[in-house]
Amino acid sequence: MTDEPAIIKLDQYLKLMGLVQTGGEAKLLIQAGEVKVNGVVETRRGRKLVSGDRLMTLGQTFTVQLNNAS
């Protein structure tokens, strides 16, 4: 068991939430400037998200909720 916070990469989160079907779609959406993290446009698909981050895209807002359990 570790005390490190749970993280997920931005492109993986977009797929997990069903906003895109593939990593390629995620890359295009992110590079087009269509994704904001905590109110700031994010263009790095490898951006690490932690619980509490707010993601805005395609007219929707999501609050990241991750589980620390392994």
SEFIZA-3560 file (N, C-alpha, C; in Angstrom, 3 decimals):
REM SEFIZA-3560
<numar><xx>0.850</xx><yy>-1.183</yy><zz>0.000</zz><atom>N</atom></numar>
<numar><xx>0.000</xx><yy>0.000</yy><zz>0.000</zz><atom>CA</atom></numar>
<numar><xx>0.891</xx><yy>1.240</yy><zz>0.000</zz><atom>C</atom></numar>
<numar><xx>0.476</xx><yy>2.253</yy><zz>-0.740</zz><atom>N</atom></numar>
<numar><xx>1.298</xx><yy>3.447</yy><zz>-0.899</zz><atom>CA</atom></numar>
<numar><xx>0.518</xx><yy>4.691</yy><zz>-0.513</zz><atom>C</atom></numar>
<numar><xx>1.245</xx><yy>5.721</yy><zz>-0.107</zz><atom>N</atom></numar>
<numar><xx>0.596</xx><yy>6.976</yy><zz>0.262</zz><atom>CA</atom></numar>
<numar><xx>0.523</xx><yy>7.946</yy><zz>-0.905</zz><atom>C</atom></numar>
<numar><xx>1.018</xx><yy>7.525</yy><zz>-2.087</zz><atom>N</atom></numar>
<numar><xx>0.980</xx><yy>8.405</yy><zz>-3.246</zz><atom>CA</atom></numar>
<numar><xx>-0.460</xx><yy>8.600</yy><zz>-3.697</zz><atom>C</atom></numar>
<numar><xx>-0.796</xx><yy>9.820</yy><zz>-4.127</zz><atom>N</atom></numar>
<numar><xx>-2.168</xx><yy>10.051</yy><zz>-4.592</zz><atom>CA</atom></numar>
<numar><xx>-2.439</xx><yy>9.307</yy><zz>-5.890</zz><atom>C</atom></numar>
<numar><xx>-3.680</xx><yy>8.870</yy><zz>-6.071</zz><atom>N</atom></numar>
<numar><xx>-4.073</xx><yy>8.212</yy><zz>-7.313</zz><atom>CA</atom></numar>
<numar><xx>-4.051</xx><yy>9.248</yy><zz>-8.433</zz><atom>C</atom></numar>
<numar><xx>-3.556</xx><yy>8.834</yy><zz>-9.601</zz><atom>N</atom></numar>
<numar><xx>-3.520</xx><yy>9.732</yy><zz>-10.752</zz><atom>CA</atom></numar>
<numar><xx>-4.017</xx><yy>8.997</yy><zz>-11.983</zz><atom>C</atom></numar>
<numar><xx>-4.450</xx><yy>9.765</yy><zz>-12.976</zz><atom>N</atom></numar>
<numar><xx>-4.816</xx><yy>9.213</yy><zz>-14.272</zz><atom>CA</atom></numar>
<numar><xx>-4.415</xx><yy>10.252</yy><zz>-15.313</zz><atom>C</atom></numar>
<numar><xx>-3.945</xx><yy>9.783</yy><zz>-16.452</zz><atom>N</atom></numar>
<numar><xx>-3.578</xx><yy>10.714</yy><zz>-17.516</zz><atom>CA</atom></numar>
<numar><xx>-4.837</xx><yy>11.254</yy><zz>-18.180</zz><atom>C</atom></numar>
<numar><xx>-4.742</xx><yy>12.469</yy><zz>-18.663</zz><atom>N</atom></numar>
<numar><xx>-5.880</xx><yy>13.155</yy><zz>-19.267</zz><atom>CA</atom></numar>
<numar><xx>-6.515</xx><yy>12.336</yy><zz>-20.384</zz><atom>C</atom></numar>
<numar><xx>-5.708</xx><yy>11.806</yy><zz>-21.298</zz><atom>N</atom></numar>
<numar><xx>-6.298</xx><yy>11.048</yy><zz>-22.405</zz><atom>CA</atom></numar>
<numar><xx>-7.003</xx><yy>9.786</yy><zz>-21.914</zz><atom>C</atom></numar>
<numar><xx>-6.459</xx><yy>9.138</yy><zz>-20.877</zz><atom>N</atom></numar>
<numar><xx>-7.095</xx><yy>7.949</yy><zz>-20.320</zz><atom>CA</atom></numar>
<numar><xx>-8.429</xx><yy>8.309</yy><zz>-19.660</zz><atom>C</atom></numar>
<numar><xx>-8.471</xx><yy>9.455</yy><zz>-18.992</zz><atom>N</atom></numar>
<numar><xx>-9.710</xx><yy>9.889</yy><zz>-18.332</zz><atom>CA</atom></numar>
<numar><xx>-10.802</xx><yy>10.170</yy><zz>-19.367</zz><atom>C</atom></numar>
<numar><xx>-10.438</xx><yy>10.802</yy><zz>-20.468</zz><atom>N</atom></numar>
<numar><xx>-11.425</xx><yy>11.087</yy><zz>-21.512</zz><atom>CA</atom></numar>
<numar><xx>-12.022</xx><yy>9.790</yy><zz>-22.059</zz><atom>C</atom></numar>
<numar><xx>-11.191</xx><yy>8.770</yy><zz>-22.211</zz><atom>N</atom></numar>
<numar><xx>-11.690</xx><yy>7.472</yy><zz>-22.677</zz><atom>CA</atom></numar>
<numar><xx>-12.552</xx><yy>6.815</yy><zz>-21.601</zz><atom>C</atom></numar>
<numar><xx>-12.099</xx><yy>6.859</yy><zz>-20.361</zz><atom>N</atom></numar>
<numar><xx>-12.837</xx><yy>6.255</yy><zz>-19.254</zz><atom>CA</atom></numar>
<numar><xx>-14.245</xx><yy>6.838</yy><zz>-19.137</zz><atom>C</atom></numar>
<numar><xx>-14.367</xx><yy>8.140</yy><zz>-19.348</zz><atom>N</atom></numar>
<numar><xx>-15.662</xx><yy>8.812</yy><zz>-19.219</zz><atom>CA</atom></numar>
<numar><xx>-16.514</xx><yy>8.672</yy><zz>-20.482</zz><atom>C</atom></numar>
<numar><xx>-15.982</xx><yy>8.021</yy><zz>-21.506</zz><atom>N</atom></numar>
<numar><xx>-16.744</xx><yy>7.802</yy><zz>-22.727</zz><atom>CA</atom></numar>
<numar><xx>-16.853</xx><yy>9.023</yy><zz>-23.616</zz><atom>C</atom></numar>
<numar><xx>-15.989</xx><yy>10.010</yy><zz>-23.401</zz><atom>N</atom></numar>
<numar><xx>-16.021</xx><yy>11.232</yy><zz>-24.205</zz><atom>CA</atom></numar>
<numar><xx>-15.368</xx><yy>11.014</yy><zz>-25.562</zz><atom>C</atom></numar>
<numar><xx>-14.439</xx><yy>10.066</yy><zz>-25.623</zz><atom>N</atom></numar>
<numar><xx>-13.793</xx><yy>9.670</yy><zz>-26.880</zz><atom>CA</atom></numar>
<numar><xx>-13.691</xx><yy>8.157</yy><zz>-26.872</zz><atom>C</atom></numar>
<numar><xx>-13.531</xx><yy>7.574</yy><zz>-28.055</zz><atom>N</atom></numar>
<numar><xx>-13.426</xx><yy>6.122</yy><zz>-28.165</zz><atom>CA</atom></numar>
<numar><xx>-11.980</xx><yy>5.642</yy><zz>-28.190</zz><atom>C</atom></numar>
<numar><xx>-11.079</xx><yy>6.483</yy><zz>-28.695</zz><atom>N</atom></numar>
<numar><xx>-9.685</xx><yy>6.058</yy><zz>-28.864</zz><atom>CA</atom></numar>
<numar><xx>-8.729</xx><yy>7.127</yy><zz>-28.350</zz><atom>C</atom></numar>
<numar><xx>-7.484</xx><yy>6.703</yy><zz>-28.180</zz><atom>N</atom></numar>
<numar><xx>-6.444</xx><yy>7.653</yy><zz>-27.796</zz><atom>CA</atom></numar>
<numar><xx>-6.227</xx><yy>8.708</yy><zz>-28.861</zz><atom>C</atom></numar>
<numar><xx>-6.397</xx><yy>8.319</yy><zz>-30.126</zz><atom>N</atom></numar>
<numar><xx>-6.250</xx><yy>9.273</yy><zz>-31.227</zz><atom>CA</atom></numar>
<numar><xx>-7.297</xx><yy>10.366</yy><zz>-31.169</zz><atom>C</atom></numar>
<numar><xx>-8.533</xx><yy>9.989</yy><zz>-30.850</zz><atom>N</atom></numar>
<numar><xx>-9.596</xx><yy>10.988</yy><zz>-30.705</zz><atom>CA</atom></numar>
<numar><xx>-9.288</xx><yy>11.922</yy><zz>-29.539</zz><atom>C</atom></numar>
<numar><xx>-8.778</xx><yy>11.356</yy><zz>-28.453</zz><atom>N</atom></numar>
<numar><xx>-8.425</xx><yy>12.168</yy><zz>-27.285</zz><atom>CA</atom></numar>
<numar><xx>-7.339</xx><yy>13.170</yy><zz>-27.657</zz><atom>C</atom></numar>
<numar><xx>-6.328</xx><yy>12.702</yy><zz>-28.391</zz><atom>N</atom></numar>
<numar><xx>-5.221</xx><yy>13.567</yy><zz>-28.802</zz><atom>CA</atom></numar>
<numar><xx>-5.734</xx><yy>14.748</yy><zz>-29.623</zz><atom>C</atom></numar>
<numar><xx>-6.614</xx><yy>14.472</yy><zz>-30.586</zz><atom>N</atom></numar>
<numar><xx>-7.153</xx><yy>15.536</yy><zz>-31.437</zz><atom>CA</atom></numar>
<numar><xx>-7.965</xx><yy>16.547</yy><zz>-30.625</zz><atom>C</atom></numar>
<numar><xx>-8.797</xx><yy>16.051</yy><zz>-29.727</zz><atom>N</atom></numar>
<numar><xx>-9.630</xx><yy>16.933</yy><zz>-28.899</zz><atom>CA</atom></numar>
<numar><xx>-8.756</xx><yy>17.833</yy><zz>-28.027</zz><atom>C</atom></numar>
<numar><xx>-7.728</xx><yy>17.245</yy><zz>-27.421</zz><atom>N</atom></numar>
<numar><xx>-6.833</xx><yy>17.992</yy><zz>-26.530</zz><atom>CA</atom></numar>
<numar><xx>-6.012</xx><yy>19.010</yy><zz>-27.324</zz><atom>C</atom></numar>
<numar><xx>-5.430</xx><yy>18.581</yy><zz>-28.448</zz><atom>N</atom></numar>
<numar><xx>-4.590</xx><yy>19.489</yy><zz>-29.240</zz><atom>CA</atom></numar>
<numar><xx>-5.395</xx><yy>20.624</yy><zz>-29.859</zz><atom>C</atom></numar>
<numar><xx>-6.701</xx><yy>20.418</yy><zz>-30.052</zz><atom>N</atom></numar>
<numar><xx>-7.558</xx><yy>21.468</yy><zz>-30.616</zz><atom>CA</atom></numar>
<numar><xx>-7.912</xx><yy>22.530</yy><zz>-29.572</zz><atom>C</atom></numar>
<numar><xx>-7.447</xx><yy>22.336</yy><zz>-28.322</zz><atom>N</atom></numar>
<numar><xx>-7.731</xx><yy>23.310</yy><zz>-27.265</zz><atom>CA</atom></numar>
<numar><xx>-9.139</xx><yy>23.204</yy><zz>-26.716</zz><atom>C</atom></numar>
<numar><xx>-9.751</xx><yy>22.036</yy><zz>-26.882</zz><atom>N</atom></numar>
<numar><xx>-11.139</xx><yy>21.834</yy><zz>-26.458</zz><atom>CA</atom></numar>
<numar><xx>-11.273</xx><yy>21.303</yy><zz>-25.033</zz><atom>C</atom></numar>
<numar><xx>-10.160</xx><yy>21.173</yy><zz>-24.327</zz><atom>N</atom></numar>
<numar><xx>-10.194</xx><yy>20.606</yy><zz>-22.980</zz><atom>CA</atom></numar>
<numar><xx>-9.578</xx><yy>21.602</yy><zz>-21.998</zz><atom>C</atom></numar>
<numar><xx>-10.309</xx><yy>21.862</yy><zz>-20.923</zz><atom>N</atom></numar>
<numar><xx>-9.782</xx><yy>22.705</yy><zz>-19.845</zz><atom>CA</atom></numar>
<numar><xx>-9.676</xx><yy>21.865</yy><zz>-18.580</zz><atom>C</atom></numar>
<numar><xx>-8.587</xx><yy>22.076</yy><zz>-17.850</zz><atom>N</atom></numar>
<numar><xx>-8.402</xx><yy>21.444</yy><zz>-16.549</zz><atom>CA</atom></numar>
<numar><xx>-8.286</xx><yy>22.573</yy><zz>-15.538</zz><atom>C</atom></numar>
<numar><xx>-9.177</xx><yy>22.584</yy><zz>-14.578</zz><atom>N</atom></numar>
<numar><xx>-9.218</xx><yy>23.639</yy><zz>-13.553</zz><atom>CA</atom></numar>
<numar><xx>-9.270</xx><yy>25.030</yy><zz>-14.183</zz><atom>C</atom></numar>
<numar><xx>-10.031</xx><yy>25.144</yy><zz>-15.280</zz><atom>N</atom></numar>
<numar><xx>-10.257</xx><yy>26.435</yy><zz>-15.914</zz><atom>CA</atom></numar>
<numar><xx>-9.199</xx><yy>26.879</yy><zz>-16.898</zz><atom>C</atom></numar>
<numar><xx>-8.158</xx><yy>26.059</yy><zz>-17.108</zz><atom>N</atom></numar>
<numar><xx>-7.059</xx><yy>26.418</yy><zz>-18.003</zz><atom>CA</atom></numar>
<numar><xx>-7.011</xx><yy>25.430</yy><zz>-19.165</zz><atom>C</atom></numar>
<numar><xx>-6.914</xx><yy>25.939</yy><zz>-20.400</zz><atom>N</atom></numar>
<numar><xx>-6.806</xx><yy>25.060</yy><zz>-21.562</zz><atom>CA</atom></numar>
<numar><xx>-5.578</xx><yy>24.179</yy><zz>-21.410</zz><atom>C</atom></numar>
<numar><xx>-5.771</xx><yy>22.881</yy><zz>-21.580</zz><atom>N</atom></numar>
<numar><xx>-4.680</xx><yy>21.911</yy><zz>-21.436</zz><atom>CA</atom></numar>
<numar><xx>-4.430</xx><yy>21.243</yy><zz>-22.781</zz><atom>C</atom></numar>
<numar><xx>-3.179</xx><yy>21.289</yy><zz>-23.252</zz><atom>N</atom></numar>
<numar><xx>-2.846</xx><yy>20.694</yy><zz>-24.542</zz><atom>CA</atom></numar>
<numar><xx>-1.928</xx><yy>19.481</yy><zz>-24.410</zz><atom>C</atom></numar>
<numar><xx>-1.658</xx><yy>19.067</yy><zz>-23.179</zz><atom>N</atom></numar>
<numar><xx>-0.808</xx><yy>17.876</yy><zz>-22.955</zz><atom>CA</atom></numar>
<numar><xx>-1.704</xx><yy>16.688</yy><zz>-22.627</zz><atom>C</atom></numar>
<numar><xx>-1.715</xx><yy>15.695</yy><zz>-23.504</zz><atom>N</atom></numar>
<numar><xx>-2.594</xx><yy>14.553</yy><zz>-23.243</zz><atom>CA</atom></numar>
<numar><xx>-2.091</xx><yy>13.707</yy><zz>-22.083</zz><atom>C</atom></numar>
<numar><xx>-0.813</xx><yy>13.848</yy><zz>-21.727</zz><atom>N</atom></numar>
<numar><xx>-0.253</xx><yy>13.114</yy><zz>-20.602</zz><atom>CA</atom></numar>
<numar><xx>-0.401</xx><yy>13.839</yy><zz>-19.275</zz><atom>C</atom></numar>
<numar><xx>-1.110</xx><yy>14.962</yy><zz>-19.271</zz><atom>N</atom></numar>
<numar><xx>-1.337</xx><yy>15.719</yy><zz>-18.030</zz><atom>CA</atom></numar>
<numar><xx>-1.919</xx><yy>14.781</yy><zz>-16.978</zz><atom>C</atom></numar>
<numar><xx>-1.333</xx><yy>14.781</yy><zz>-15.811</zz><atom>N</atom></numar>
<numar><xx>-1.794</xx><yy>13.902</yy><zz>-14.744</zz><atom>CA</atom></numar>
<numar><xx>-2.909</xx><yy>14.574</yy><zz>-13.960</zz><atom>C</atom></numar>
<numar><xx>-4.019</xx><yy>13.882</yy><zz>-13.840</zz><atom>N</atom></numar>
<numar><xx>-5.164</xx><yy>14.379</yy><zz>-13.093</zz><atom>CA</atom></numar>
<numar><xx>-5.213</xx><yy>13.683</yy><zz>-11.742</zz><atom>C</atom></numar>
<numar><xx>-5.644</xx><yy>14.422</yy><zz>-10.727</zz><atom>N</atom></numar>
<numar><xx>-5.841</xx><yy>13.856</yy><zz>-9.395</zz><atom>CA</atom></numar>
<numar><xx>-7.265</xx><yy>14.157</yy><zz>-8.955</zz><atom>C</atom></numar>
<numar><xx>-7.730</xx><yy>13.451</yy><zz>-7.945</zz><atom>N</atom></numar>
<numar><xx>-9.081</xx><yy>13.686</yy><zz>-7.437</zz><atom>CA</atom></numar>
<numar><xx>-9.269</xx><yy>15.154</yy><zz>-7.094</zz><atom>C</atom></numar>
<numar><xx>-10.402</xx><yy>15.681</yy><zz>-7.505</zz><atom>N</atom></numar>
<numar><xx>-10.709</xx><yy>17.079</yy><zz>-7.234</zz><atom>CA</atom></numar>
<numar><xx>-10.477</xx><yy>17.985</yy><zz>-8.426</zz><atom>C</atom></numar>
<numar><xx>-9.656</xx><yy>17.546</yy><zz>-9.398</zz><atom>N</atom></numar>
<numar><xx>-9.463</xx><yy>18.343</yy><zz>-10.609</zz><atom>CA</atom></numar>
<numar><xx>-10.796</xx><yy>18.463</yy><zz>-11.340</zz><atom>C</atom></numar>
<numar><xx>-11.014</xx><yy>19.626</yy><zz>-11.969</zz><atom>N</atom></numar>
<numar><xx>-12.233</xx><yy>19.845</yy><zz>-12.749</zz><atom>CA</atom></numar>
<numar><xx>-11.867</xx><yy>19.885</yy><zz>-14.223</zz><atom>C</atom></numar>
<numar><xx>-12.526</xx><yy>19.042</yy><zz>-14.992</zz><atom>N</atom></numar>
<numar><xx>-12.273</xx><yy>18.937</yy><zz>-16.416</zz><atom>CA</atom></numar>
<numar><xx>-13.498</xx><yy>19.432</yy><zz>-17.172</zz><atom>C</atom></numar>
<numar><xx>-13.283</xx><yy>20.324</yy><zz>-18.127</zz><atom>N</atom></numar>
<numar><xx>-14.379</xx><yy>20.855</yy><zz>-18.935</zz><atom>CA</atom></numar>
<numar><xx>-14.094</xx><yy>20.586</yy><zz>-20.402</zz><atom>C</atom></numar>
<numar><xx>-15.057</xx><yy>19.970</yy><zz>-21.095</zz><atom>N</atom></numar>
<numar><xx>-14.934</xx><yy>19.713</yy><zz>-22.524</zz><atom>CA</atom></numar>
<numar><xx>-16.298</xx><yy>19.391</yy><zz>-23.104</zz><atom>C</atom></numar>
<numar><xx>-16.480</xx><yy>19.703</yy><zz>-24.363</zz><atom>N</atom></numar>
<numar><xx>-17.702</xx><yy>19.380</yy><zz>-25.091</zz><atom>CA</atom></numar>
<numar><xx>-18.960</xx><yy>19.832</yy><zz>-24.349</zz><atom>C</atom></numar>
<numar><xx>-18.862</xx><yy>20.985</yy><zz>-23.672</zz><atom>N</atom></numar>
<numar><xx>-20.012</xx><yy>21.536</yy><zz>-22.973</zz><atom>CA</atom></numar>
<numar><xx>-20.351</xx><yy>20.850</yy><zz>-21.664</zz><atom>C</atom></numar>
<numar><xx>-19.473</xx><yy>19.977</yy><zz>-21.197</zz><atom>N</atom></numar>
<numar><xx>-19.710</xx><yy>19.261</yy><zz>-19.951</zz><atom>CA</atom></numar>
<numar><xx>-18.576</xx><yy>19.529</yy><zz>-18.969</zz><atom>C</atom></numar>
<numar><xx>-18.901</xx><yy>19.421</yy><zz>-17.688</zz><atom>N</atom></numar>
<numar><xx>-17.903</xx><yy>19.592</yy><zz>-16.638</zz><atom>CA</atom></numar>
<numar><xx>-17.885</xx><yy>18.336</yy><zz>-15.778</zz><atom>C</atom></numar>
<numar><xx>-16.693</xx><yy>17.865</yy><zz>-15.481</zz><atom>N</atom></numar>
<numar><xx>-16.515</xx><yy>16.671</yy><zz>-14.664</zz><atom>CA</atom></numar>
<numar><xx>-15.571</xx><yy>16.989</yy><zz>-13.521</zz><atom>C</atom></numar>
<numar><xx>-15.841</xx><yy>16.429</yy><zz>-12.346</zz><atom>N</atom></numar>
<numar><xx>-14.904</xx><yy>16.505</yy><zz>-11.232</zz><atom>CA</atom></numar>
<numar><xx>-14.272</xx><yy>15.132</yy><zz>-11.101</zz><atom>C</atom></numar>
<numar><xx>-12.958</xx><yy>15.096</yy><zz>-11.214</zz><atom>N</atom></numar>
<numar><xx>-12.227</xx><yy>13.823</yy><zz>-11.173</zz><atom>CA</atom></numar>
<numar><xx>-12.341</xx><yy>13.211</yy><zz>-9.786</zz><atom>C</atom></numar>
<numar><xx>-12.736</xx><yy>11.948</yy><zz>-9.758</zz><atom>N</atom></numar>
<numar><xx>-12.818</xx><yy>11.203</yy><zz>-8.499</zz><atom>CA</atom></numar>
<numar><xx>-12.099</xx><yy>9.883</yy><zz>-8.690</zz><atom>C</atom></numar>
<numar><xx>-10.958</xx><yy>9.757</yy><zz>-8.049</zz><atom>N</atom></numar>
<numar><xx>-10.149</xx><yy>8.538</yy><zz>-8.158</zz><atom>CA</atom></numar>
<numar><xx>-10.080</xx><yy>7.849</yy><zz>-6.815</zz><atom>C</atom></numar>
<numar><xx>-9.873</xx><yy>6.553</yy><zz>-6.865</zz><atom>N</atom></numar>
<numar><xx>-9.791</xx><yy>5.746</yy><zz>-5.650</zz><atom>CA</atom></numar>
<numar><xx>-8.333</xx><yy>5.380</yy><zz>-5.407</zz><atom>C</atom></numar>
<numar><xx>-7.858</xx><yy>5.578</yy><zz>-4.188</zz><atom>N</atom></numar>
<numar><xx>-6.464</xx><yy>5.254</yy><zz>-3.848</zz><atom>CA</atom></numar>
<numar><xx>-6.223</xx><yy>3.763</yy><zz>-3.625</zz><atom>C</atom></numar>
<numar><xx>-7.289</xx><yy>2.965</yy><zz>-3.536</zz><atom>N</atom></numar>
<numar><xx>-7.124</xx><yy>1.527</yy><zz>-3.266</zz><atom>CA</atom></numar>
<numar><xx>-6.414</xx><yy>0.836</yy><zz>-4.413</zz><atom>C</atom></numar>
<numar><xx>-5.503</xx><yy>-0.064</yy><zz>-4.094</zz><atom>N</atom></numar>
<numar><xx>-4.783</xx><yy>-0.785</yy><zz>-5.143</zz><atom>CA</atom></numar>
<numar><xx>-5.564</xx><yy>-2.010</yy><zz>-5.549</zz><atom>C</atom></numar>
//
